[in-house]
Amino acid sequence: MQLEYFQLVDRVEELDKKKGRIECSAAVPMKSTIFEGHFPDYPILPGVLLIEAMAQCSGFMLLSLESFERLPFLLQVEKAKLRTFVQPGEELRVIGTLVHQGSGYAVTRGEVLREGKSIADSELRFRVMAFPTEKLKQRVRERAEEVGLRPAGT
């Protein structure tokens, strides 16, 4: 994770496009300026970043399902549950499962696990649309490759 850059997914570990499922890894850094204020002397990862990790993991799956031609934008978070705290240095698994896709929208179910136990989950809704710029499209493709998701044709 690079918290300051909102890069919360370290690696795409598995992607099954037929089943609409992706699994990603995310290692919480030992040090980050975010922990200085959240909370002093008791650092915990903000819950909103767990939700963002689920959105990013699901987003990589949607990018792949859309052949990297359309970009998912998070629209809505529903039924979010944060069950426990996450501290610096912890290894997380983030899973995204496709619930619905069509008409320019997608719904996924995200889940964060630590040592095989669910610690957070949510239903996520996305608007899927054309990239607003070619520069952004190229940067997203580069980031996907950084986490091990290779766009077709590259």
Backbone torsions as a table, in degrees:
resi	resn	phi	psi	omega
1	MET	NA	137.6	169.8
2	GLN	-119.2	86.1	-171.2
3	LEU	-57.0	-41.4	-176.2
4	GLU	-64.2	-22.2	-179.7
5	TYR	-107.4	7.8	-178.9
6	PHE	56.8	31.7	173.4
7	GLN	-99.9	93.6	-170.0
8	LEU	-99.0	-17.3	177.2
9	VAL	-97.3	124.9	178.6
10	ASP	-87.4	-37.4	-173.5
11	ARG	-157.2	139.1	168.8
12	VAL	-85.7	115.6	-176.5
13	GLU	-89.7	-38.7	-179.7
14	GLU	-146.7	143.4	174.2
15	LEU	-141.6	120.9	175.4
16	ASP	-118.7	96.4	-176.2
17	LYS	-65.6	-33.6	-179.7
18	LYS	-66.7	-38.9	179.3
19	LYS	-87.2	-11.4	-177.4
20	GLY	65.2	52.3	-177.9
21	ARG	-141.7	138.9	177.5
22	ILE	-135.1	146.3	175.4
23	GLU	-130.1	129.8	-177.6
24	CYS	-125.6	157.5	174.1
25	SER	-109.3	150.6	180.0
26	ALA	-149.5	117.0	178.7
27	ALA	-101.6	119.3	179.4
28	VAL	-72.0	125.9	-177.9
29	PRO	-66.2	154.7	177.4
30	MET	-71.7	-33.4	-177.8
31	LYS	-130.0	140.5	175.6
32	SER	-164.3	147.2	177.1
33	THR	-62.0	-24.4	178.2
34	ILE	-60.6	-36.6	-178.2
35	PHE	-72.6	-18.9	179.2
36	GLU	-63.9	-30.9	-179.4
37	GLY	-111.3	-3.0	-174.9
38	HIS	-135.6	72.7	0.4
39	PHE	-124.5	149.6	177.4
40	PRO	-55.3	130.4	179.1
41	ASP	68.1	1.5	173.4
42	TYR	-150.3	72.7	-174.4
43	PRO	-71.0	127.5	173.1
44	ILE	-136.7	148.6	179.1
45	LEU	-71.1	128.1	178.5
46	PRO	-58.7	136.8	-179.4
47	GLY	-56.9	-33.7	179.8
48	VAL	-62.7	-27.2	177.4
49	LEU	-76.2	-26.9	171.9
50	LEU	-66.1	-41.2	177.0
51	ILE	-64.5	-42.3	178.0
52	GLU	-62.7	-38.4	177.3
53	ALA	-61.7	-41.6	177.0
54	MET	-63.2	-40.6	179.6
55	ALA	-66.0	-41.3	179.7
56	GLN	-66.6	-42.7	178.6
57	CYS	-60.8	-50.4	177.7
58	SER	-61.3	-37.6	179.5
59	GLY	-61.4	-39.6	177.0
60	PHE	-63.0	-39.7	177.5
61	MET	-63.0	-46.4	-178.9
62	LEU	-63.9	-39.1	175.4
63	LEU	-56.8	-45.6	-179.4
64	SER	-65.6	-44.0	178.9
65	LEU	-62.8	-28.4	179.1
66	GLU	-92.8	11.1	180.0
67	SER	54.4	32.1	177.7
68	PHE	59.3	26.4	178.5
69	GLU	-101.9	-16.8	179.6
70	ARG	-136.6	148.0	-173.4
71	LEU	-109.1	130.0	175.9
72	PRO	-83.1	133.3	175.7
73	PHE	-116.2	125.9	179.3
74	LEU	-64.1	126.9	179.6
75	LEU	-109.1	-38.3	-169.8
76	GLN	-152.3	142.9	175.5
77	VAL	-119.3	126.0	-179.5
78	GLU	-127.3	150.1	172.8
79	LYS	54.0	36.8	179.8
80	ALA	-71.1	132.9	176.8
81	LYS	-129.3	125.5	176.0
82	LEU	-115.3	110.5	-168.8
83	ARG	-92.4	-22.3	-176.3
84	THR	-159.3	175.8	179.9
85	PHE	-87.2	152.4	174.5
86	VAL	-120.0	127.9	-176.4
87	GLN	-111.1	163.9	179.2
88	PRO	-53.6	142.5	176.3
89	GLY	89.1	-4.6	-177.6
90	GLU	-81.8	146.3	177.4
91	GLU	-98.4	127.6	-177.8
92	LEU	-119.9	151.3	168.9
93	ARG	-111.9	134.7	180.0
94	VAL	-121.8	128.8	-176.3
95	ILE	-121.6	138.0	173.9
96	GLY	-123.7	133.5	179.0
97	THR	-127.7	129.3	179.9
98	LEU	-71.9	128.5	176.5
99	VAL	-102.5	-42.8	-177.9
100	HIS	-155.3	144.3	175.5
101	GLN	-146.8	130.4	176.5
102	GLY	160.3	157.1	177.0
103	SER	56.6	33.2	177.6
104	GLY	81.1	10.5	179.3
105	TYR	-130.8	158.1	174.8
106	ALA	-146.4	148.7	176.3
107	VAL	-125.9	132.4	176.5
108	THR	-128.8	163.5	170.3
109	ARG	-113.5	124.1	178.9
110	GLY	-105.8	150.2	178.0
111	GLU	-148.4	141.7	175.6
112	VAL	-116.7	131.0	179.6
113	LEU	-122.1	146.2	172.4
114	ARG	-128.2	123.8	-178.3
115	GLU	51.6	39.9	176.4
116	GLY	81.2	-2.9	-178.5
117	LYS	-106.9	136.8	179.8
118	SER	-69.2	127.1	178.6
119	ILE	-117.2	-12.7	177.6
120	ALA	-161.6	148.1	173.4
121	ASP	-156.2	162.3	-177.7
122	SER	-167.0	156.9	168.9
123	GLU	-97.4	131.6	-175.1
124	LEU	-122.1	134.6	177.5
125	ARG	-114.4	136.8	-177.5
126	PHE	-125.7	147.5	165.6
127	ARG	-98.2	128.0	-177.8
128	VAL	-112.3	118.8	-174.8
129	MET	-146.7	171.1	-179.8
130	ALA	-58.4	147.9	175.4
131	PHE	-61.6	135.3	-179.5
132	PRO	-69.5	-27.0	178.3
133	THR	-143.6	153.8	175.9
134	GLU	-67.1	-33.6	179.2
135	LYS	-62.5	-44.0	177.6
136	LEU	-64.5	-41.8	178.4
137	LYS	-57.7	-43.8	179.4
138	GLN	-65.7	-42.0	-179.9
139	ARG	-65.0	-39.6	178.4
140	VAL	-65.1	-41.5	176.9
141	ARG	-61.4	-41.8	178.4
142	GLU	-62.9	-44.6	179.7
143	ARG	-63.6	-40.1	178.4
144	ALA	-59.8	-42.4	177.9
145	GLU	-65.5	-37.2	178.5
146	GLU	-58.6	-33.8	-178.3
147	VAL	-96.8	8.9	174.4
148	GLY	92.0	11.8	178.2
149	LEU	-105.8	107.9	-173.9
150	ARG	-93.5	116.4	175.8
151	PRO	-61.6	141.9	177.2
152	ALA	-59.5	141.8	177.2
153	GLY	84.0	9.2	177.9
154	THR	-116.6	NA	NA
